[in-house]
Amino acid sequence: MKHKVKITVIKKECYEDLQEKYLANPKSGPCPMFEVGQEFIIDSRGYQTMNGGKFCMEAWDAINRYVYTAIQGGSIMDGWTNDEKMMIACCNDGTRPVVFKIERLDEE
């Protein structure tokens, strides 16, 4: 059985109060890299994008362990989520996090 992973952007947050207080550019706004509904399909050869998007390397660093587990057919979060083939995770940008749904896609 082969496996792919679908990553879907399900939410974007922006904490303007934190940006105002802590960032060099206090008007940075929400993450410019992703849009809600954007999807990425990853297979064992590396990531391939849908919708012509590129993936932020900081976000990738935050979620890649789930992606690699799923690509190998593993259970992403057995007992944590209501579907062992799915995980909800986010990037580590504390003032404008992006939330992702990560799903293992099984193919015969």
N, C-alpha and C positions, 0 to 999 in steps of 0.2 A: 504494500500500500504506500502511495506517495502522499505527501502532505504539503499544503501551502498555508500561508497565513494571510488573513485579511485584517488590515488595521483601518478602523473608521474613526474619524474625528467626531466625537459626540458632544463636546462642549468646550467653550473657550471662556476663561474668566479674565477679569482685569481689575486689580485692586489699586485704584487710583490713589487712595490714601497712602499706601505703602510706596508707590512710585514717587509721589510728591515728597515724602519724607526721606527716602533712601537713594533714589536714583540720580545719576549725573544729569539725565534728561528726564525731569519730573513729569513730562507729558508724553512718555513713550507709548502709552496706549496698549491695546491688545496685541497679541502675537501676530506679526505680519506673515508668518510662514504657512499657516494653516487656516482652513475654513471649515465650519461645521458641515458634515456630510462628505467631506473629502475622503477618498478611499485609496489604500495602497495594497497591492498584492505582492507578497514576498514568497519566493520559492527557494529551493536549496542552492541555486546559483547566485543568489543575492537579490536585492530588491528591484522590483519592476514597478513602475508607478502607473496608476490610472489617473485620468484627468490632467496629465502633464505636470504633476507636481514633483517637487523635490522634498526630501525628508531632512528636517533639522537634525544635525548631529548631536546636539545636547539632548533633544527628545529621544533620539535613537539610543543614546547611552543609558537613559532612564528605563527604557522598555525592552531592550534587546534580549535580555535573559528569558523573557516570556516568549518572544518570537523564536529564539533558537530551540527552546524546549518543545514548542509546538511543531516546528519544522521537522524535528526528529520523531514526532508522533507521541510525545509525552503529554501528560495531563498538566495543563497550565496552572490551575489552582484548585485541585480536587479538594472538596470540603469547604472552600472559601466562597466560591461563586456557585450559582445554581446550575451551572453547566461546566463540567471539567475541561471542556474545549474552549472556554472563554475567560477573559480577564479584563477588568477595567483598571486602567493605570493612567498616570499622567506624567508630564515632563516635570523637571525640577525647577522651573522658573517660578519663584515665589511671588512675583508681582503680576504675572500673566500666564498662569498655567493652562495647558491644553490637555483635555481628557480624551483618552483613546479607548475604544473597544477593540480588543485583540481576539481574533477567532481562528482556531485551527480548522482548516478545510481538508477533509479526507477524500482522497481519490483512489479508485480501484486501479 
